[in-house]
Amino acid sequence: MSTLASEDYVVDVALVLAGFVGPAVVKYGVEDQMGKDLPDEAYGATVAVGGALYGGEGRKVALGGGVHVVESLRERFMGDD
């Protein structure tokens, strides 16, 4: 229980979640504002690469972006079942 209550743990989870949700923000900027249409995996990859290049805590954001890529690929090839 002390692990779940740890502030460091909560911050780590929040960073991974930000990396998972972050591609939606990138998608909005690219598709809605610039008029481009890319596959969802590209947005997750953008967040993952950006987080990895930033280093440090950004690696946790990169992890969330990578999970987004895997989830997008799963949806593409296996459907939304």
HELIX and SHEET records of a PDB file:
HELIX    1   1 SER A    2  ALA A    5  1                                   4    
HELIX    2   2 GLU A    7  LYS A   27  1                                  21    
HELIX    3   3 TYR A   28  GLN A   33  3                                   6    
HELIX    4   4 MET A   34  MET A   34  1                                   1    
HELIX    5   5 ASP A   40  TYR A   54  1                                  15    
HELIX    6   6 GLY A   58  MET A   78  1                                  21    
END                                                                             
